[in-house]
Amino acid sequence: MIAIFFISFWVFLMILFSFSVVRAFKEGAEQVKRLHRIPCYKCDFFTNDYRLKCTVNPYLACSEEALECIDFEPKKINKNTSRRRWEKSYEFHLSQTQLQHLNPESKN
């Protein structure tokens, strides 16, 4: 009788543990989705420097508070932006002449 009690108690604990693990994974996935919506790396004021991430709101940069940033400006091509990132970007479609203007040593 005592063995059945301990076995059922152990099964109950394993079920609780399984539910807590599943809940932790769901909460982690929601947190990752929320963090991927942070628009800082697409903003013109984002410097990509660890000392000053944003020139307008340095304390809000790359945090969840940045989701509500009213100073967001879509990024323009500048020296701090790598060519590879711009070619992969789905928001900005550059023509071949514009790309050759950015990198004149590459010829097609």
Backbone hydrogen bonds in HBPLUS format (Angstrom, degrees):
<---DONOR---> <-ACCEPTOR-->    atom                        ^
c    i                          cat <-CA-CA->   ^        H-A-AA   ^      H-
h    n   atom  resd res      DA  || num        DHA   H-A  angle D-A-AA Bond
n    s   type  num  typ     dist DA aas  dist angle  dist       angle   num
A0005-PHE N   A0001-MET O   3.18 MM   4  6.46 152.7  2.26 141.2 148.4     1
A0006-PHE N   A0002-ILE O   2.99 MM   4  6.30 162.6  2.02 153.2 156.8     2
A0007-ILE N   A0003-ALA O   2.93 MM   4  6.10 159.7  1.97 150.3 156.3     3
A0008-SER N   A0004-ILE O   2.94 MM   4  6.04 164.0  1.96 147.2 151.9     4
A0009-PHE N   A0005-PHE O   2.86 MM   4  6.02 150.9  1.95 145.8 154.7     5
A0010-TRP N   A0006-PHE O   2.86 MM   4  6.02 153.1  1.93 143.8 151.0     6
A0011-VAL N   A0007-ILE O   2.94 MM   4  6.19 158.8  1.98 150.4 155.8     7
A0012-PHE N   A0008-SER O   2.94 MM   4  6.10 156.3  2.00 142.4 149.1     8
A0013-LEU N   A0009-PHE O   2.95 MM   4  6.23 154.7  2.02 145.8 152.3     9
A0014-MET N   A0010-TRP O   2.96 MM   4  6.22 154.1  2.03 148.0 155.2    10
A0015-ILE N   A0011-VAL O   2.96 MM   4  6.21 152.7  2.03 149.3 156.5    11
A0016-LEU N   A0012-PHE O   3.03 MM   4  6.30 160.4  2.07 148.7 153.7    12
A0017-PHE N   A0013-LEU O   2.88 MM   4  6.08 157.8  1.93 147.5 154.0    13
A0018-SER N   A0014-MET O   2.90 MM   4  6.07 156.8  1.95 144.8 151.0    14
A0019-PHE N   A0015-ILE O   3.00 MM   4  6.25 160.8  2.04 150.8 155.4    15
A0020-SER N   A0016-LEU O   2.98 MM   4  6.22 153.1  2.05 146.8 154.4    16
A0021-VAL N   A0017-PHE O   2.96 MM   4  6.21 151.6  2.05 149.1 156.7    17
A0022-VAL N   A0018-SER O   2.99 MM   4  6.23 163.8  2.02 152.4 156.4    18
A0023-ARG N   A0019-PHE O   2.95 MM   4  6.10 160.3  1.99 145.8 151.5    19
A0024-ALA N   A0020-SER O   2.93 MM   4  6.06 152.6  2.01 140.8 148.3    20
A0025-PHE N   A0021-VAL O   3.02 MM   4  6.29 156.7  2.07 149.7 155.2    21
A0026-LYS N   A0022-VAL O   3.02 MM   4  6.30 156.3  2.08 148.6 155.1    22
A0027-GLU N   A0023-ARG O   2.93 MM   4  6.16 163.1  1.96 152.0 156.3    23
A0028-GLY N   A0024-ALA O   2.91 MM   4  6.06 153.5  1.98 145.0 152.8    24
A0029-ALA N   A0025-PHE O   2.93 MM   4  6.13 153.5  2.00 146.1 152.8    25
A0030-GLU N   A0026-LYS O   3.00 MM   4  6.26 156.2  2.06 148.0 154.3    26
A0031-GLN N   A0027-GLU O   2.96 MM   4  6.18 153.8  2.03 144.8 152.0    27
A0032-VAL N   A0028-GLY O   2.98 MM   4  6.22 157.3  2.03 147.7 153.4    28
A0033-LYS N   A0029-ALA O   3.00 MM   4  6.23 159.7  2.05 147.5 152.9    29
A0034-ARG N   A0030-GLU O   2.97 MM   4  6.18 155.8  2.03 146.3 153.0    30
A0035-LEU N   A0031-GLN O   2.93 MM   4  6.19 154.5  2.00 148.3 155.2    31
A0036-HIS N   A0032-VAL O   2.96 MM   4  6.17 144.0  2.10 146.4 155.9    32
A0037-ARG N   A0034-ARG O   3.26 MM   3  5.43 151.3  2.35 100.7 109.1    33
A0038-ILE N   A0035-LEU O   3.27 MM   3  5.57 165.2  2.30 108.1 112.5    34
A0042-LYS N   A0039-PRO O   3.00 MM   3  5.54 152.3  2.08 119.1 127.8    35
A0043-CYS N   A0040-CYS O   2.98 MM   3  5.20 165.7  2.00 114.7 118.8    36
A0075-LYS N   A0042-LYS O   2.85 MM  33  5.51 137.1  2.04 159.7 151.8    37
A0046-PHE N   A0043-CYS O   3.33 MM   3  5.46 160.8  2.36 102.9 108.6    38
A0044-ASP N   A0073-GLU O   2.75 MM  29  5.46 147.6  1.85 145.2 154.6    39
A0055-THR N   A0045-PHE O   3.24 MM  10  5.66 156.7  2.30 140.9 146.1    40
A0047-THR N   A0053-LYS O   2.79 MM   6  5.24 160.9  1.83 137.5 144.2    41
A0060-LEU N   A0057-ASN O   3.24 MM   3  5.46 141.0  2.40 105.1 115.5    42
A0061-ALA N   A0057-ASN O   3.21 MM   4  6.21 131.2  2.46 151.0 163.2    43
A0063-SER N   A0060-LEU O   3.25 MM   3  5.70 138.2  2.43 143.9 136.0    44
A0066-ALA N   A0063-SER O   3.05 MM   3  5.48 151.6  2.13 108.6 117.1    45
A0067-LEU N   A0064-GLU O   3.20 MM   3  5.70 165.7  2.23 111.7 116.1    46
A0068-GLU N   A0065-GLU O   3.30 MM   3  6.00 157.3  2.35 115.4 119.7    47
A0069-CYS N   A0066-ALA O   3.20 MM   3  4.91 161.7  2.24 108.4 107.1    48
A0081-THR N   A0078-ASN O   3.36 MM   3  5.71 162.0  2.39 109.2 114.5    49
A0086-TRP N   A0082-SER O   3.33 MM   4  6.68 154.0  2.41 143.9 150.6    50
A0087-GLU N   A0083-ARG O   2.92 MM   4  6.22 150.5  2.01 152.0 160.7    51
A0088-LYS N   A0084-ARG O   3.08 MM   4  6.28 149.5  2.18 146.9 154.4    52
A0089-SER N   A0085-ARG O   3.07 MM   4  6.09 124.7  2.38 134.9 148.8    53
A0099-LEU N   A0095-SER O   3.05 MM   4  6.40 155.7  2.11 150.1 157.2    54
A0100-GLN N   A0096-GLN O   2.89 MM   4  6.10 153.5  1.96 147.1 154.1    55
A0101-HIS N   A0097-THR O   2.96 MM   4  6.10 141.9  2.11 137.3 147.6    56
A0102-LEU N   A0098-GLN O   3.08 MM   4  6.39 142.3  2.23 140.4 149.7    57
A0103-ASN N   A0099-LEU O   3.05 MM   4  6.32 149.8  2.15 144.1 152.1    58
A0106-SER N   A0103-ASN O   3.31 MM   3  6.07 159.9  2.35 120.6 125.4    59
